[in-house]
Amino acid sequence: MPPPLSPAASSAAGKSPLPPPTTTTTTCSRISPTSSSPTRRQLLVSNLLLLLATPRRAAAAPYDPVSPSERAASASTSRRVGEAIRLLDLGRTLQARGDYAAALAPYTAVAREYGDLALAEYARVGRALALYEVGDRDDAIAEMEDVSVALRGYPEIHAALAAALYADKHAPLLAENQFAIATLLDPHYTDLAYVRDTKHWPPSLVDSLQHFITLS
């Protein structure tokens, strides 16, 4: 195999030398931070400014299922109930002190001014006991009879009515029926100390109950 010819030998041999190889240089260009393309921070800032510049809609009022008229009616009822309870407690306090004449006023106020409330019936119980003590026994018994229907099963009113029917109306059978209801629901009403010291019955009604129990 003949050795390769050098360029000078090729020229002498009448052949033109081969051109040198061409070298291609690739230049990678980087995006300068100062180029015209927006950066991520610039985009975030511009979006934030856009949100701040956009007018906000007024927040919708929360849904309230209770109308103003219903709310006003509820507040009025709450005030009435609170006042009725205050008067009822006052009557019971005066009754516990033995001042039955003074207790009659708050009991009557609850019964007449707040008759649409259920607690008015309990005020009528206290009113009947106070009426009995101040000497208005016919009205007291009429009140007891009426309340014994409205509060049927409330032992105190049945026991009080039994004592009054026996002592004042001379109706032992009716008295027995009322007392049977009372003692079936609460046997304490056979104890005179209970009605005097715990229930704060007036002395006159305690005496009537004693007459009924002893059949005297």
TAUR-V421052 format. One record per backbone hydrogen bond with DSSP energy under -1.0 kcal/mol. CO is the residue of the C=O (numbers start at 1). NH is the residue of the N-H. Records with the same first field share a line. If there is no record, write none. Layout:
BEGIN
CO = NH + NH
END
This chain:
BEGIN
6 = 10
7 = 11
8 = 12
9 = 13
10 = 15
11 = 14
32 = 35
39 = 43
40 = 44
41 = 45
42 = 46
43 = 47
44 = 48
45 = 49
46 = 50
47 = 51
48 = 52
49 = 53
50 = 54
67 = 71
68 = 72
69 = 73
70 = 74
71 = 75
72 = 76
73 = 77
74 = 78
75 = 79
76 = 80
77 = 81
78 = 82
79 = 83
80 = 84
81 = 85
82 = 86
83 = 87
84 = 88
85 = 89
86 = 90
87 = 91
88 = 92
89 = 93
90 = 94
91 = 95
92 = 96
93 = 97
94 = 99
95 = 98
98 = 100
99 = 103
100 = 104
103 = 107
104 = 108
105 = 109
106 = 110
107 = 111
108 = 112
109 = 113
110 = 114
114 = 117
117 = 120
118 = 121
119 = 123
120 = 124
121 = 125
122 = 126
123 = 127
124 = 128
125 = 129
126 = 130
127 = 131
128 = 132
129 = 133
130 = 134
131 = 136
135 = 137
136 = 140
137 = 141
138 = 142
139 = 143
140 = 144
141 = 145
142 = 146
143 = 147
144 = 148
146 = 150
147 = 151
149 = 152
151 = 154
154 = 158
155 = 159
156 = 160
157 = 161
158 = 162
159 = 163
160 = 164
161 = 165
162 = 166
163 = 167
164 = 168
165 = 171
171 = 175
172 = 176
173 = 177
174 = 178
175 = 179
176 = 180
177 = 181
178 = 182
179 = 183
180 = 184
181 = 185
182 = 186
186 = 189
187 = 190
188 = 191
191 = 195
192 = 196
193 = 197
194 = 198 + 199
195 = 201
202 = 206
203 = 207
204 = 208
205 = 209
206 = 210
207 = 211
208 = 212
209 = 213
210 = 214
211 = 216
END
